[in-house]
Amino acid sequence: MDSLGLNQIGAACLIAAVAVGASWGVAHTAVPEPLPAKSGVAIPQPAQAAGASIDDLVARASVEKGRSIAEHQCTMCHSTAPHGPAIIGPDLFGVVGTHVGDIPGYEFSDALKAHKDETWTNTTLSAWLRSPSEYASGTKMSFPGIPSETDRADVIAYLRSLHEDAP
């Protein structure tokens, strides 16, 4: 076999590999793998240290760290701008202190409407951010939650900074 024949075989193998790779990429982009609603393996949560309440943690929390966490985990579905639009979820500007499931212009799930007598306080926000599906079973929000209590406190401190009188 001469070098031309070997080059043709090599080119055919290269084209086949590129075609398989491209079709795999297109298939996974067009039909993403769904995330399971519930983990198949229970992952133990570290024991919470007795002591600081969520209110104490929020008082010592970092608004800037909370902004960073929110930008990475919240803003793809929620606006944080004053009177911002509902994206996938409702606008979070000024949410602290409002009734759960009661933001004008957004249709909440029945799971959140069941909590309409509650308000978004440090405690309710922490429970929601820890696990939305545990706080309101049947919620439309597919966010898995923020396991770290200090990270939740930082996000809550950031959400508390989002109000009309903020600098």
N, C-alpha and C positions, 0 to 999 in steps of 0.2 A: 504494500500500500504506500502510495507516495504522500508527500506533505499536503497536497491539495485535498486528498481524501480525509486525512486526519483533521485538517482545518474545518472541513465541512461537518465532520462528526462533532468536533468541539463546538462549532457554532450552533448546531442543532441542539446539543445538550444545554448550552447557555440560553438559547431562546426558550426551550422547554422549561428550564428552571425559572426564568423571568416570568413566563406565562403562568406557571403554577403560583408563584409568589404574588403576582398582581391579582390573580383571581381570588386568592385567599384574602388579601387585603380588601378588595372590593366587597367580598361576601361578609366579612366581619364589620365593615363600615355600614353596609346596607342593613344587616340584620345583627345588631349587637347582642351579646349574650346577656340575658336578663339576670339581675342580681336576685338571689333568693330572698323571699320575704322574711325568712327566719333562718338563722345560722344552723347548719347541720350539726355543729359541735358546740356545746355550751362552753364558753370561754369564761373562766372564773374571773370575777372582778376583784381587784385588790381591796382588802378590808379598809374601810374608811376610818381614819383616825378620829377618835372622839375628841371633840373640842369645838373648833371654830364652826359657827353656823354660816349659812350662805350669806346672811346679812353682813357678818364680820368679814367674810372673804370679799364681798363686793366693795365694802368700805376700803379695803386695802388693794383692790384690783387695779390693773393697768388698762386705761381706756385705749391707749395705743395698741397694746397687745390684743385687746378685744376687737379693735378695728381690723387688725391684720387677720385674725381668725375669721371674722365675719366676711371680710373680702374674699377669703379663700373658700368658705363653706356656705355662705348665705346669699351673696350678691348675684349668684348665677340665677337665682329664682326670685329674689326679693330686691326691691328698690329700698334705698335708705335716704333718699332725697326728700326734702319737704314737699308734701303733697305729690309724691312720686306715683308713677303708675303701678298697677298690679302687673307683675310679670307672669310668673307661674303661680307665685304666692303673693300675698298682700304686701303693701308698702309697710316697712317697719319703723318709719320715722314717727316718733311720738307714741309708740305702741305701749310703753310702760305706763301703767295706771289705767289703761282702757279695759273694757270688758272683753273677756275671751270670746273669740268668734264674732266680734261686732265692729268690723271696720267697714265703713260705707264703700260701696263699689266692688266688694269682693264677696263671692258666694262660698261660704265655708261648708265643710262636711258636717253631716249630722253628728259625728263624733265630737267635733269642737263646739257645735251649737249646744250640746248637752252640758257644756261648762259655762254657758253664757252668764250665769250668776257670779262667776269668779272674775277677778281682775288679774291683770298681768303684774304680779309683784315679783320680788326676788325669788321667793319660794316657788311660785307657779312657773316662772320662766326657767328656773333651774330644773324642775321636774320635766318640763316640756323639752328643754334642750338635752337633758340626759337621755331621754327616750320618748320621742313623740308618740310612738305606737303604744307605749305603756301608759302614757298620760291620757291619751284619747284613742282607745282601741277602735280601729276602723278609719283613722284619719287618712286623708288623701296624701299627706306629706310623707314621702318615702325616705326622708333623711334618717340615717341610722342613729344619730345622737352624738353628743360630746361626752365621753366617759370621765374626763378629768374635771373635778370640781373647781379647781382654780381656773381652768380655761373657760368653764361656764361662767364663773364669776367675772372674768375679764370681758366676755361677750355681753353679759348683763350690764356691766359698768358702761360699756360702749353704747348699748341700746338706751340706757338712762341719759346719755349725753345727747341723744337725738331728740331735741325738742325745740320749740320756737325761740326760747330765750337763750339757747346755746350760743356761745361766741363764734 
